[in-house]
């Protein structure tokens, strides 16, 4: 009888489900929405790069289904305005005709920082976005 009570108690405890948000789920919620390019890191190749203000920069819109849509193309010479993003890897990926473009991103201080992952820049480079819509 004691064993039966323990089995019942174990079954009751394990059958309760609690939904926990993974870091990727939380990141997806934070990044979802529309972002506008506000600054670009310009470096002449000697490491002295500075952030430069961008007027009327392109927009990126992230949805909860892992897609990102751009107001300009992700690929040079092609009109590919959509890509996928992986919140757990913090990567944006687009399939261009001649190669895959991969961009890494980071959310910090209410800003979205994007840097090329593949191909990489020879010097310091990157872009900074501000959220304009949820």
C-alpha positions as CSV (number, residue, x, y, z in Angstrom):
1,X,0.0,0.0,0.0
2,X,2.9,2.3,0.8
3,X,4.4,1.7,-2.6
4,X,1.1,2.4,-4.3
5,X,0.9,5.7,-2.5
6,X,4.4,6.6,-3.6
7,X,3.6,5.7,-7.2
8,X,0.4,7.8,-7.1
9,X,2.3,10.7,-5.6
10,X,5.1,10.5,-8.3
11,X,2.5,10.2,-11.1
12,X,0.7,13.3,-9.8
13,X,3.9,15.4,-9.5
14,X,5.2,14.4,-12.9
15,X,1.9,14.9,-14.7
16,X,1.8,18.6,-13.8
17,X,3.3,20.7,-16.5
18,X,4.8,24.1,-16.2
19,X,5.8,25.9,-19.3
20,X,9.2,27.6,-19.1
21,X,10.4,30.1,-21.7
22,X,13.7,29.2,-23.2
23,X,16.2,32.0,-23.8
24,X,15.4,31.7,-27.5
25,X,11.7,32.2,-26.8
26,X,12.4,35.3,-24.8
27,X,14.8,36.6,-27.5
28,X,12.1,36.0,-30.2
29,X,9.6,38.1,-28.2
30,X,12.2,40.9,-27.8
31,X,13.2,41.0,-31.4
32,X,9.7,40.7,-32.9
33,X,8.6,44.0,-34.5
34,X,10.0,46.6,-36.8
35,X,13.5,48.0,-36.5
36,X,15.1,51.0,-38.4
37,X,18.7,51.4,-39.2
38,X,20.0,54.4,-37.3
39,X,23.8,54.1,-37.3
40,X,26.6,52.3,-39.2
41,X,30.1,51.5,-38.1
42,X,32.5,53.0,-40.6
43,X,36.2,52.0,-40.3
44,X,38.9,53.0,-42.8
45,X,40.7,49.8,-42.1
46,X,43.0,51.0,-39.3
47,X,40.6,50.2,-36.3
48,X,39.6,53.8,-35.8
49,X,36.0,53.3,-36.8
50,X,33.2,55.3,-35.4
51,X,29.4,55.0,-35.4
52,X,27.9,57.3,-38.1
53,X,24.3,58.4,-38.1
54,X,22.1,57.1,-40.9
55,X,19.1,59.1,-42.1
56,X,16.0,57.2,-43.3
57,X,17.8,53.8,-42.9
58,X,16.3,50.6,-44.1
59,X,13.9,48.7,-41.9
60,X,13.8,45.1,-40.7
61,X,10.6,43.5,-39.5
62,X,10.9,40.3,-37.5
63,X,7.9,38.0,-37.0
64,X,7.3,35.3,-34.4
65,X,7.6,32.6,-37.0
66,X,11.3,33.1,-37.5
67,X,11.2,35.4,-40.6
68,X,12.6,38.8,-41.2
69,X,11.6,41.2,-43.9
70,X,13.8,44.0,-45.2
71,X,12.9,47.3,-47.0
72,X,16.0,46.6,-49.1
73,X,17.6,43.5,-50.4
74,X,19.7,41.1,-48.3
75,X,21.7,40.2,-51.5
76,X,23.8,42.3,-53.8
77,X,22.3,42.5,-57.3
78,X,19.2,40.5,-56.4
79,X,15.8,41.5,-54.9
80,X,15.7,39.1,-51.9
81,X,13.9,41.0,-49.1
82,X,13.2,38.2,-46.8
83,X,15.4,35.9,-44.7
84,X,15.0,33.6,-41.7
85,X,16.4,34.1,-38.2
86,X,17.3,31.7,-35.5
87,X,16.9,33.2,-32.0
88,X,18.9,30.5,-30.3
89,X,21.9,31.1,-32.6
90,X,21.2,34.8,-33.0
91,X,21.7,34.5,-36.7
92,X,19.9,35.9,-39.8
93,X,20.3,33.8,-43.0
94,X,19.4,34.6,-46.6
95,X,20.0,32.4,-49.6
96,X,21.5,34.5,-52.4
97,X,22.3,33.2,-55.9
98,X,26.0,33.1,-55.4
99,X,26.2,32.5,-51.6
100,X,24.4,32.3,-48.4
101,X,24.5,35.6,-46.4
102,X,24.7,35.2,-42.6
103,X,24.4,38.0,-40.2
104,X,24.8,37.7,-36.4
105,X,22.8,39.9,-34.1
106,X,22.7,41.0,-30.6
107,X,20.1,42.9,-28.5
108,X,21.6,45.3,-26.1
109,X,20.4,48.5,-24.4
110,X,17.2,48.5,-26.5
111,X,19.2,48.4,-29.7
112,X,19.7,45.7,-32.3
113,X,23.3,45.3,-33.4
114,X,24.0,43.4,-36.7
115,X,27.3,42.3,-38.0
116,X,28.2,40.2,-41.0
117,X,29.0,36.6,-40.1
118,X,29.5,35.1,-43.6
119,X,31.2,36.8,-45.4
120,X,33.0,38.7,-42.7
121,X,34.3,42.2,-42.9
122,X,38.1,42.7,-43.2
123,X,37.8,45.7,-40.9
124,X,35.3,46.6,-38.1
125,X,31.8,46.9,-39.4
126,X,28.3,46.7,-38.2
127,X,24.9,48.4,-38.1
128,X,22.7,49.6,-35.2
129,X,18.9,49.6,-35.3
130,X,16.2,51.1,-33.1
131,X,12.8,49.6,-32.6
132,X,10.0,51.6,-34.2
133,X,7.0,49.2,-33.8
134,X,6.2,46.2,-31.7
